[in-house]
Amino acid sequence: MGSRLSKNRDALEMIMRALYKRKMFYLDSLTTNDSIGWVVAKELNVPFAKRDIFIDNSKKPLDIALQLQKLEKIALQKGYAIGIGHPNLSTFEELTKWLPRIKQLGFKI
């Protein structure tokens, strides 16, 4: 599983070498506080990014909407933000409402 793999240096080094050869990047979802994925990526000169927010730890529409608002604030502060969600109906519905709004604000997806 991803969380377990993200703590396994040997496996991550193999993955990072493959990503480097293919000119790909590594996105660390940070599903565990013990993740060293981004650390290994940095050491091996693989471009990487880290997740800022899980948008749907709760499947309640209001909670998802609030997480999306937090994601907006982070993007305004940092110049970008990375949100990760799951393929469930409430997430899709909230994203469908949110995407036109952020496009009007000038965000690029």
C-alpha positions as CSV (number, residue, x, y, z in Angstrom):
1,M,0.0,0.0,0.0
2,G,1.1,3.6,-0.6
3,S,1.5,4.6,3.0
4,R,3.7,1.6,3.8
5,L,5.7,2.1,0.6
6,S,6.2,5.8,1.3
7,K,8.4,4.7,4.3
8,N,10.5,2.2,2.4
9,R,13.7,3.8,1.2
10,D,14.9,0.9,-1.0
11,A,11.6,0.8,-2.9
12,L,11.4,4.6,-3.2
13,E,14.9,4.8,-4.6
14,M,13.9,2.3,-7.3
15,I,10.8,4.3,-8.1
16,M,12.6,7.6,-8.1
17,R,15.2,6.3,-10.5
18,A,12.5,5.2,-12.9
19,L,10.7,8.5,-12.6
20,Y,14.0,10.4,-13.2
21,K,14.7,8.3,-16.4
22,R,11.2,9.0,-17.7
23,K,11.4,12.8,-16.8
24,M,8.4,12.4,-14.5
25,F,7.7,13.9,-11.0
26,Y,6.7,12.5,-7.7
27,L,3.6,13.7,-5.8
28,D,3.7,12.8,-2.1
29,S,0.1,12.6,-0.8
30,L,1.5,12.6,2.8
31,T,-1.0,10.0,3.9
32,T,1.4,9.2,6.7
33,N,3.5,11.5,8.8
34,D,6.4,9.1,8.3
35,S,6.6,9.5,4.5
36,I,10.1,9.9,3.1
37,G,9.0,9.9,-0.5
38,W,9.6,13.6,-1.1
39,V,12.9,13.4,0.8
40,V,14.2,10.6,-1.5
41,A,12.9,12.5,-4.5
42,K,14.9,15.5,-3.5
43,E,18.0,13.5,-2.8
44,L,17.8,11.9,-6.3
45,N,16.9,15.2,-8.1
46,V,13.4,14.1,-9.0
47,P,11.0,17.0,-9.2
48,F,8.4,16.6,-6.4
49,A,5.4,18.2,-4.8
50,K,3.5,17.6,-1.6
51,R,-0.2,17.6,-0.9
52,D,-1.5,20.6,0.9
53,I,-5.0,19.4,1.8
54,F,-7.2,16.3,1.6
55,I,-10.4,17.8,0.4
56,D,-12.7,14.9,1.4
57,N,-11.6,13.3,4.6
58,S,-15.3,13.8,5.4
59,K,-17.8,13.1,2.7
60,K,-20.2,15.7,3.9
61,P,-20.7,18.4,1.2
62,L,-20.2,21.3,3.6
63,D,-17.0,19.9,4.9
64,I,-15.7,19.4,1.4
65,A,-16.7,23.0,0.4
66,L,-14.8,24.3,3.5
67,Q,-11.7,22.3,2.5
68,L,-11.9,23.7,-1.0
69,Q,-12.0,27.2,0.5
70,K,-8.9,26.4,2.5
71,L,-7.2,25.2,-0.6
72,E,-8.0,28.6,-2.3
73,K,-6.4,30.4,0.6
74,I,-3.3,28.3,0.4
75,A,-3.0,28.9,-3.3
76,L,-3.3,32.7,-2.7
77,Q,-0.6,32.6,-0.1
78,K,1.9,30.2,-1.9
79,G,1.0,30.8,-5.5
80,Y,-0.3,27.2,-5.9
81,A,-1.9,24.5,-3.9
82,I,-2.4,20.8,-4.2
83,G,-5.6,19.1,-3.0
84,I,-6.2,15.4,-3.1
85,G,-9.6,13.8,-3.1
86,H,-11.4,10.5,-3.7
87,P,-13.7,9.5,-6.5
88,N,-17.0,9.8,-4.6
89,L,-20.2,11.5,-5.5
90,S,-20.1,14.3,-2.9
91,T,-16.6,15.2,-3.9
92,F,-17.5,15.4,-7.6
93,E,-20.6,17.5,-6.8
94,E,-18.6,20.0,-4.7
95,L,-15.9,20.2,-7.3
96,T,-18.5,20.8,-10.1
97,K,-19.8,23.8,-8.1
98,W,-16.3,25.0,-7.2
99,L,-14.5,24.9,-10.5
100,P,-16.4,27.6,-12.3
101,R,-15.8,29.9,-9.3
102,I,-12.1,29.5,-9.2
103,K,-11.8,29.9,-12.9
104,Q,-13.6,33.3,-12.6
105,L,-11.0,34.2,-9.9
106,G,-8.2,33.5,-12.3
107,F,-7.0,30.2,-10.9
108,K,-5.5,27.7,-13.4
109,I,-6.1,24.0,-12.9
